[in-house]
Amino acid sequence: MIVVLGGGPAGRTAAVHLALNGEDVTLVEKGELGGQCLHHGCMMVCALNDAARVHGSARNLRDLGIFGTVPDINFPRLLEQMKSVQKKIAGILDEETREAGVNIVYGKEGRVAGRSVSVNGEEYPADSVIIATGSRPNVPRVPGITLPGVFSPQTVFRMPALPREIVIIGGGIMATEFAYIFQEFGAAVHLVSRSGFLKALDPKLASLARKELGETRIYEHCDIEAVEGREMVEGVRLKGRAGVSTIPCDTVFIAAGLIPRSETIDGIRKGPDGEILVDRQMRTSIREVFACGDVTGSPLLTPVARHEGFVAAENILGREAFMDYARIPQSMNLFNEYAFVTADHPCAIAVSIPGPAGPGTFWSVPSGMTGFAKVGVDPDTGKLCGIHVAAPSAGIIAAYYAFLMQQDIGVKAFDTFIEVHPMADGVYPLMKFVAGKLRGGKFP
């Protein structure tokens, strides 16, 4: 028997793949299938962002004199309906997983001690074990962090009403996405980052995101000293380059990243943050025990977790497989979608243009917020070494260009490319432009 701990993208993918290949698989899930992605991450952001985008579009059309009013947000109803849809998706995942032949054990917690696995104290004999226990919020250890009024993506459902004034802790993609959502819903938003705002993103993408958060006050290079209040949150005390100050607020939202959930795992090598150490075959320090997904500290991305689960399953089946982390596309959702993929070597040439008018951006032309596209190319080979794009469908665009990069298909192939029109994609004209330049020998 193979025991899989955790029913998120990594664990469920591994369990289904093994079962479809004839293995006896038991999947142990303390909550519901779907993991971080469905219940507290990607799908939550999709739900809230869809409403925020509609609200933002309505506001823009009102400002242009086309709409007379902007609809109100019924925030409690939004959370209620979101939870209902998430539950429906979890049910579909359950049905698919059982139909594949996986035995699911709900409501119990698995523990690993070396090669042994137990579930609620009962030993489970296993030929192989897959640890996919996921992650949890990185909560700052400061006074007042447990006060009523402090939330995270795991507890947002408990918000009784839309905050009037909210402090979001974090300066990365998660914090930025929630800042946009609460800003569009009408809250006064403060975003506090220990380092620079979106420091890992291309500077142009970060600059555009900052413009979209025009109603959000951003504090960079600041430490949270305390969450203040007696019975409820009343403010957040910061220490920055200008000294100590307090932001009055009624809500604090923790979006400072995630840390591995590995506290039930013993006898296996871990890193400094509790991440389970694995090789490229997803094997831990014990050969028969594998780990995949957020618990390994790998990129906290659903497609990566799924593929890690597949790689772990393939190796258990005796079919040698390895994980490749190069050229992985990533995205962030505000009004535009921001996406990027880079190679493991620098670009010699980079060209960029504003995003064109198209579906989702026509009414953004007056404000100049149509997005952005940038392509990086090696002039000697024509190979792609980077794509950065802000557009309504940037994630789809980046995903397919990442595949082209993996297949070593460069810009010269775009000489004969015929696009769909209309389309708010600035990447394809750049590809054709660079292909022409390389053909004519006009790039050094």
N, C-alpha and C positions, 0 to 999 in steps of 0.2 A: 504493500500500500504506500501511496505517496500522500503526505500531509502538506497542505498549503495553508499558511497562516495569513489571513487578510484577503478580502474580496474586492480590493480596488483594482485599477487597470492592470497592474503588474500581476497580482495573484490570480485574478479571474482569467486573464489571458493564458497564463501558464496552466491553470487547472483544466480549462476547456481544451487546450491543445493536447495535453496529456491524455485526457479522457477520450478524445476523438481518435487517439492512437492506441486505444485499447487498454490503458492503464486504469487501475483501481485508485480513484482520487477522492480524498476527503478535504473539503475546504472549510476552514473554521473562520467565522466572521462574527465579531462581537456585536456589530450594529446591523447595517443593511449593505447589500452589495453596491458598488459604485465608488466607494472610497472618497478621498479628499476631493477628487475631480467633480463628482456628481453632487455631493452634499454640501461642500464648503468652499469649492474653488471654481473651476471652469464654468460649470452649469449655473452656479449662483451668479457669477459675473454676467453670463449671457442673459439671464432673466432680468437682473436689475439694469444692465446696460441697455437692453432692448427698450425698456420703458424710458430710460434717461435719454436715449437717442430720439425717440418719438417726441419727447417733451422738448428737447433742444431744437429739433426741426420745426416744431410748431412755434416755438419762440422766435426763431429766425424768420419764418414766414409772416408772423405777426409784425415783427419789426420792419419788414418790407411792405407792410400794408395789405398783404394777401389774406391772412387770417385775422379775424376780429379778436379772438381770445386765445389763451393758452390753457389747456385742461389742467385741472388740479390733480395731484397725486394722492390717491388713497393708499398710504403707505402700509398700514396693517393689512389691508386687503391684498396688496401686492405680495407681501410676505406669505400670507395664507395660501394664495393661489400658486406661488412659486413652490411651496412645500408640497402641495398637492401634485404638481407636475413631476417633481423630483421623486415622489413616492411611486408614481406610475412608471417612471423610467426604471426605478429599482425593481419593480415587479416584472418588467420585461426582461431585465438582466437575470433575475432569478429563473424565469421560465427558460430562457436560452441556455443558462448554465446547467440546469437539471436535464434538459433535453440532450445535452452533450454527454450526459452520463456521470456528472459530478455529484457526489453526495455532499450536501451543504449542512453544516452544523451552525445554527444561529445562537446568539446570545451568550456565547461562552468565549473565554480567553485562553489562547494557547501560550504555552511557555516552552522555551528550549533551554536545555542544560547540556551543552556539548552536542552529542549525537541523539540524546533522548528528547522526546517531545511529549508534553502532557497537556490535557485540556480540562480546565477546572479540577485539577488534581488527579485525573484519570490518565494513566499511561496509554499512549497510542503507539503501537508498534509500527514503525515506518521504515521502508527501504531507503527512501529519500525524503528530505524536508525542504520546503521552499518558504523562506521568511519574507513576507511582503506586508509588514505591519504598518507601513506608511509613516506619517509625520504628524506633528502637532504645532500649534503656534509658538513662535519664539516670543515669550512674554518677558518684558523687562523686569528685573528685580528691583523695584523701587517702592517706597512707601505709598500706600493708597491704591495700588494696582488692583486690589480686590474689591474696591468700593462699588456699590450699585451704580450703574451708568457706564461701566467699562465693558466693552464688547470686543469680540473678534469674529472672523468669518464663521467660527464654530458656534457662536452664541447670538448671531445677529437676529435670529428668529425671536429672541426674547425682547427685542426693542419694542416698547409699548407704543411709541409714536415716532414720527420723523424728528430727529434732533433739531433744535434751534441753532445751536452752535456746537460744532464737533471738532475735536483734535484727533487727527489721524497720525499714528506713530509709524514711521517708515518712509523711506525715500525711493523705493524700488517700484517694480511694475505693479505689484499687488496694491500698494498704497496709492499709487497714481490712479489706478482703475477705480478704486473706491472713492477717491477724492472727486473724480469727475462725476460719479453717480450721485453722491450727496450734494455736490454743487448744483447739478441740474435739477435735483429735487427741491432746491430752494434753501438748503441749510447754509449757514455761514461756516466755511471750512478752513481749517488751519492744518497744514501738513508739516510735520516736524521730522527732519532727517538728520541722523548722526553724521553723515558725510554729505557728499554732493547729491543733488537731485538727479535721479536717473543716470548716475555716473557711468554705468556700464553700456549705455546706449550711444549710438552715433550722435555727435553734438547737434546735428541738424534735426534729427528726430526728437531729441530732448527739448530743443528750442520750440518746435511745433507743439509738443505736448504742453509745455509751459504756457503757450498762448491759449491752448484749449482750456487750461485751468486758470483763465484770466480772473475769475471771481474767487479763487483760492489763494490764501496767503501762505507762501512757502518759506519755511525756516530751515536753513542749511547749517551744517556743522554745529548742531545743538544736541546736548544731552538732556534727557528727561531726568530731573532730580526727584520729582514727586508728583503724584496725582493728589490734588487737594480737595478737601471736603469733609464734612462731618458724617452725615447719613447718606449723602449722595455726592456724586462728582460735582465740584464747583469750579475747578480750574486745573491747569497743568503748569508746574513750575519748571522753567527751562534754564539751562546754563549754556550760553554761547559766547562768541567772541566779544559781544558787546556787554557781557555780564549776565546777571540773573534777572529773569522777568517771569511774569505769570500771565497765562492766557485764560481768561474766563471762559467756561464752557459748561454744558450740561451733559456732554457725552464724550467718551474717549473710545477710539476704535484702534485696536492693535493690528497692524499690518506690516510687521517687521520681519517677515519671512517665516520659514518653517524649520523645525529641527527633527531629526529622526526619532521615531517612536520605537526604541529598542530596550526599554527598561525591563521587559520580560525575557530578554535573551541573555544567557550566561554561557561561559565556557567557549566563546567564539570571539575572535579578535575584532576590536572596534577601534575607531579613530577618536580624536579628542572631543568631538561633538556627539559621540555615541553612535556614529554611523558604522554600520557593519562593513568591514573591509572585504572586498571581493576581487577576483581577477576578471579578465575579459570574458570568461565563460560563466560568470556570475557565481562561481564557487567561493565559499567562505574558507576559513582556515581548517575546516573539517570537510573532507572531500564529498561526503554524501549530503551535506547541507548547503543549500544555495540561498541567495538573497537577491531581491530585485526591487526596483521602485525607490520611493523617497527614503526608505530606511537605510539605503546604501549611501546616501548623500550625493547621489548622482544628480544631473540637472533635473529640477523639479518640474518635469513636463510629462503630460499624460502619454504622448506617443513614445517617448523614451522609456517610460515605465512598461508600456505594453511590449515593446520590442525586447526589453530586458527579460520580461516574463517568458517570451517566446524563446529567447536564447537559453535561458535556464532549462526550459522544458526540453528543448532539442538535445541538450547535453545529457539530461537524465535518460532520454531515449537512446542514447549512444550515437547520436548524430552530431558530430563536432560542429559547434557554432561559436562565434565570437561577437562581442558587442563593439560597434564602431561609433564613437561620439563625434566624429568630424562632420561638419556641414549640416548641423541640425537647425532647422528653421524655428524661429520663435516669434511670438506676437504679443501685442498689448491692445486692449480695446478702450478707446475713448469715443468721441463722435466718429472720427476716423479709426480704422484699424491700423496699427503700426506693426510692421513685421520686418524681419531681417534674417539673413544667413550669411556667414562668412567662412572662408576657407582658412586653412591653417598656415597660410603664408600671406605676406602683405601684397596689396594691389599697387601696381606701378602707375595705373591710369584710373581715375575716377571721374565720371561725368554725371551731372544731375540736372533735373528740370522740375518746375512745379507740376503738380498733378493736373491732368486735363479735365475738362468738364465731361460729365457722363452720369450714369445712374448713381444717385446718391450725392453728387457734387455740383449739379447744375446751379442750385440755389446757394451754393457756397462761393460762386464766382464774385459776387459783389463784395464779400468780405475778404477775398483772397485766401480763403482757408480750404483750398481744393486738394491739399496734400502735397506730396513730394515723392520723387523717385531718384535713386542713385544706383549706378552700376559700376563695379570695379572690374577691371580687365587686365590681364597680362598681355602687353602689346606684342610680345614675341610669339606667343602661342594662340592668342585669342581666347584663352580659357577664362571663365568667370572666377573671380575671387571674392565677390561680395555683392549682395543685393540689399538695399535699404529702401523701404517704401511705406508711405502713409496714404491709404486709400480705403474706400469702403470694403474692398475684398482683398486687402493686402496679405492676409494669412494664406489664402489660396494661391495668390501670385508667388509668394515666397516659397511655399511648399513645392510647387512644380519647378521653380528655378533651382531649388536645392537639389532636386532629383537630377536635373540637367548637370549640375556641378558634380554630383556623385558619378555620373556617367561620362564625365569629361567632354560634354558637349558644350562648345564655346559659342561666341557671338557670331562666328562666320556662318553658322547654320541658319541664322536669321535673315539671310539675304532673301530667301523665298518665303518667309513667314507671312501668312495672311491672318490678320486679327479679326475678332468679332467687333462689330461697331453698332451702337456706341458702347464704350467701355472706359471706366475711370482708372485706367492702368497706364502709368507713365513709363513703365519699365520696357515694354516691347518697342516703343519708338526709339528709346535709347539704345537698345540692342541693335536695331537696324542701322541707327546712326553710326555706332562704333564699328559695326561690320563693314559699312561703306568706307569709313576712314582707314581701317586696316587694309581693305582691298586696294585702296588708292595709295597706300604707303604714306599717309599724311600724319600718322602718329610716330613720334621718335621711338 
